[in-house]
Amino acid sequence: MKIRSLAASIALVTTFALTACGQQDVGSTGAGDTDDGEQPTVGLVMKSLGNPYFQNMRAGAEKYDESNDDFTLKSVGIQSETDIVGQVEAVNNLVAQGVDAIVIAPADSRALIPPLKRAADQGIEIVNIDVKLDDEALASAGLDVPFVGPDNADGARQVGMVLADEIGANGKVVMLEGVQGAANAEQRKQGFEKAIADGELDLIASATANWETEQANTVFTNLLAAHPDIQGVMAANDSMALGVIAALQAAGKTEDIQVVGFDNLPEVQPHLDNGSLLATLDQFGSKQAVFGIDIALDLLNGESADEWVKTPIELVTRK
């Protein structure tokens, strides 16, 4: 595969990264023009714009659009992480508007495949970011969609091992999961479970908070009441970690219970500084859509893409 645009984007990120997942080899190509010479339009479909992660993603994509004359961007989001109907409508609207490509972070790994299939049947290129579309459902629909994103399982394992090293063997931990059934939620859960096994931790409870801060606050408050001996929390994203930290502050237990997250949101930096968050995992959210857009432009130019184009990750701790 020859992808100059993605290589340049990843190079900018990995300049600052200590470690990165093995992204595919990249070479050279032009940027996306349609056959008639017109500037192609790329639709970006995100999940909840109430989530700082997707706010950063949109900002990064819009900044890239402003500095790039190779495409026009149409970005849309939904009201909540579970607004699947709203995201289906967003895809259908982009198709009706005649976009040339759609880059999507699906709210559901299976439910978005039918509208994406209809889009592909109309000649629209599809690129999957953030949450992997279900392989079996893709095969059933006859869709070949590249996934551009990080190794969620390995990232969660790295963060989980920081917690394991901090609290030691037999430490009692709870897990806050993302949306059940979502591929990245399952992968992060698997990564946490690997860290729990390798670190010989004791998982005493696991529950979903659907990636949401307020839900995480409520869920963890209840978990803490039921299990006052908790020593550590593995939150599958930073939004939920923030909800956990707020609950610990209300209970006066920020120094007693260690918390790790995932995403490296700007909002967690003060908590890393003061130690109320032990570690998080940077997957360069502001660049995720940019990586996907670059692949979409390459596809529009007739290039191929690997089934999984791995993007960088970096473990972030107070140190």
Secondary structure as the mmCIF struct_conf table of DSSP 4:
data_model
#
loop_
_struct_conf.conf_type_id
_struct_conf.id
_struct_conf.beg_label_comp_id
_struct_conf.beg_label_asym_id
_struct_conf.beg_label_seq_id
_struct_conf.end_label_comp_id
_struct_conf.end_label_asym_id
_struct_conf.end_label_seq_id
HELX_RH_AL_P HELX_RH_AL_P1 ARG A 4 THR A 14
TURN_TY1_P TURN_TY1_P1 THR A 15 PHE A 16
BEND BEND1 LEU A 18 LEU A 18
HELX_LH_PP_P HELX_LH_PP_P1 GLN A 23 ASP A 25
TURN_TY1_P TURN_TY1_P2 ASP A 35 ASP A 36
BEND BEND2 GLY A 37 GLY A 37
HELX_LH_PP_P HELX_LH_PP_P2 GLU A 38 PRO A 40
STRN STRN1 THR A 41 SER A 48
TURN_TY1_P TURN_TY1_P3 LEU A 49 GLY A 50
BEND BEND3 ASN A 51 ASN A 51
HELX_RH_AL_P HELX_RH_AL_P2 PRO A 52 GLU A 66
TURN_TY1_P TURN_TY1_P4 SER A 67 SER A 67
BEND BEND4 ASP A 69 ASP A 70
STRN STRN2 THR A 72 ILE A 78
BEND BEND5 GLN A 79 SER A 80
TURN_TY1_P TURN_TY1_P5 GLU A 81 THR A 82
HELX_RH_AL_P HELX_RH_AL_P3 ILE A 84 ALA A 96
TURN_TY1_P TURN_TY1_P6 GLN A 97 GLY A 98
BEND BEND6 ASP A 100 ASP A 100
STRN STRN3 ALA A 101 ILE A 104
BEND BEND7 ALA A 107 ASP A 108
TURN_TY1_P TURN_TY1_P7 SER A 109 LEU A 112
HELX_RH_AL_P HELX_RH_AL_P4 ILE A 113 ASP A 121
TURN_TY1_P TURN_TY1_P8 GLN A 122 GLY A 123
STRN STRN4 GLU A 125 ILE A 129
BEND BEND8 ASP A 130 VAL A 131
HELX_LH_PP_P HELX_LH_PP_P3 LYS A 132 ASP A 134
HELX_RH_AL_P HELX_RH_AL_P5 ASP A 135 ALA A 141
TURN_TY1_P TURN_TY1_P9 GLY A 142 GLY A 142
STRN STRN5 PHE A 147 GLY A 149
HELX_RH_AL_P HELX_RH_AL_P6 ASN A 152 ILE A 167
TURN_TY1_P TURN_TY1_P10 ALA A 169 ASN A 170
STRN STRN6 LYS A 172 GLU A 177
BEND BEND9 VAL A 179 VAL A 179
TURN_TY1_P TURN_TY1_P11 GLN A 180 GLY A 181
HELX_RH_AL_P HELX_RH_AL_P7 ALA A 183 ASP A 198
TURN_TY1_P TURN_TY1_P12 GLY A 199 GLU A 200
STRN STRN7 ASP A 202 THR A 208
TURN_TY1_P TURN_TY1_P13 ASN A 210 TRP A 211
HELX_RH_AL_P HELX_RH_AL_P8 THR A 213 ALA A 226
TURN_TY1_P TURN_TY1_P14 PRO A 228 ASP A 229
STRN STRN8 GLY A 232 ALA A 235
BEND BEND10 ALA A 236 ASN A 237
HELX_RH_AL_P HELX_RH_AL_P9 ASP A 238 ALA A 251
TURN_TY1_P TURN_TY1_P15 GLY A 252 GLY A 252
TURN_TY1_P TURN_TY1_P16 THR A 254 ASP A 256
BEND BEND11 ILE A 257 ILE A 257
STRN STRN9 GLN A 258 VAL A 260
BEND BEND12 PHE A 262 ASP A 263
HELX_RH_3T_P HELX_RH_3T_P1 PRO A 266 VAL A 268
HELX_RH_AL_P HELX_RH_AL_P10 GLN A 269 ASN A 274
TURN_TY1_P TURN_TY1_P17 GLY A 275 GLY A 275
BEND BEND13 SER A 276 LEU A 277
STRN STRN10 ALA A 279 ASP A 282
HELX_RH_AL_P HELX_RH_AL_P11 GLY A 285 LEU A 300
TURN_TY1_P TURN_TY1_P18 ASN A 301 GLY A 302
BEND BEND14 GLU A 307 GLU A 307
STRN STRN11 TRP A 308 LYS A 310
STRN STRN12 GLU A 314 THR A 317
#
